[in-house]
């Protein structure tokens, strides 16, 4: 097919000259070009949005504690220690403070896990000898 002929849609076999249907072809080409630009633009927006979502998921998975809001100036927090225990060691590990206490009465150790960003006790682990 060349630029000046086209096969008619009604099934006739003779070519149609550009003068008979030329204005319709020019209008159709303009709509196809516009539609192509719109489709490409929307595809790029879709890819950009998917990249942002995937990047956000990767960031949050790799640093789960990084997005936790910190209480500004949580003030004074009191931690109850078991009676008769002595503080042996303070360990900073994995964004937490670990207090290691020695219990004089029972002969075991207790670990208290603290979150310094929130000022909260996260848990206790009691270690006993058998």
FENLINKA-V733099 format. One record per backbone hydrogen bond with DSSP energy under -0.5 kcal/mol. NH is the residue of the N-H (numbers start at 0). CO is the residue of the C=O. E is the energy in kcal/mol with one decimal. If there is no record, write none. Layout:
# FENLINKA-V733099
NH,CO,E + NH,CO,E
This chain:
# FENLINKA-V733099
4,1,-0.8 + 5,15,-0.8 + 7,13,-0.7 + 10,7,-1.0 + 15,5,-2.0 + 17,3,-0.9 + 19,16,-0.8 + 20,16,-1.1 + 21,17,-1.4 + 24,20,-1.6 + 25,21,-1.9 + 26,22,-2.0 + 27,23,-2.4 + 28,24,-2.5 + 29,25,-1.7 + 30,26,-2.0 + 31,27,-2.4 + 32,28,-2.4 + 33,29,-2.3 + 34,30,-2.7 + 35,31,-2.4 + 36,32,-2.1 + 37,33,-2.3 + 38,34,-2.5 + 39,35,-2.3 + 40,36,-2.4 + 41,37,-2.6 + 42,38,-2.1 + 43,39,-2.2 + 44,40,-2.2 + 45,41,-2.4 + 46,42,-2.4 + 47,43,-2.4 + 48,44,-2.4 + 49,45,-2.2 + 50,46,-2.2 + 51,47,-2.0 + 52,48,-2.3 + 53,49,-2.6 + 54,50,-2.3 + 55,51,-2.3 + 56,52,-2.2 + 57,53,-2.4 + 58,54,-2.2 + 59,55,-2.4 + 60,56,-2.2 + 61,57,-2.1 + 62,58,-1.4 + 65,62,-0.9 + 67,64,-1.1 + 70,116,-0.6 + 72,70,-0.6 + 73,70,-0.6 + 79,77,-0.5 + 80,78,-0.5 + 84,81,-1.5 + 85,101,-2.5 + 87,85,-0.6 + 87,99,-2.9 + 88,99,-1.5 + 90,97,-2.9 + 92,90,-0.7 + 92,95,-2.5 + 95,92,-1.4 + 96,113,-2.5 + 97,90,-3.2 + 98,96,-0.5 + 98,111,-2.7 + 99,88,-3.2 + 99,97,-0.6 + 100,98,-0.7 + 100,109,-3.2 + 101,85,-3.1 + 102,100,-0.5 + 102,107,-2.8 + 103,83,-1.8 + 103,101,-0.7 + 106,102,-1.7 + 108,126,-2.2 + 109,100,-2.3 + 110,124,-3.4 + 111,98,-2.3 + 111,109,-0.5 + 112,110,-0.5 + 112,122,-3.1 + 113,96,-3.2 + 113,111,-0.5 + 114,119,-3.1 + 115,113,-0.7 + 118,114,-2.1 + 119,114,-1.3 + 121,112,-3.2 + 122,112,-1.3 + 124,110,-2.8 + 126,108,-3.8 + 126,124,-0.6 + 127,125,-0.5
